[in-house]
Amino acid sequence: MYYFSKTLNTTFENALDLVIEALKTEGFGVLTQINIKDTLKKKIDVDFRKYVILGACNPQFAHQALESEDKIGVLLPCNVILQELPNGEVEVAAVDPITSMSSVQNEKLGTIAQQVQQKLKNVIKQL
């Protein structure tokens, strides 16, 4: 599986706040926040559920990864999504960095990906 997730019984806005706080506790900052619902409405006039993509970055691990593999930026930052489910609950899912970096044949990245994976799993557990 290329992600791990958890479903929350709370408002979308509260879930977003909880996720951002959980990311901070694991050393991640949010570099980007893409509101898919608003973007699709604006660009192609489509109504879509609440769906946000957070581009999360842990600067120390990003630096290590970039030092180990100069093109690894194509796989950064780590994406975390929130989407409103039909029953009103909110699913939070984070990319599995081991899966996303598995195509890169670099042993140093494997170690970094394992550490980042654990931190992202910790984020999901905190929710």
Secondary structure, DSSP 4 states (H G I P E B T S, - for coil): --EEEEEESS-HHHHHHHHHHHHHHTT-EEEEEEEHHHHHHHHH------EEEEEEE-HHHHHHHHHH-TTGGGG-SEEEEEEE-TTS-EEEEEE-HHHHTTTS--HHHHHHHHHHHHHHHHHHHH-
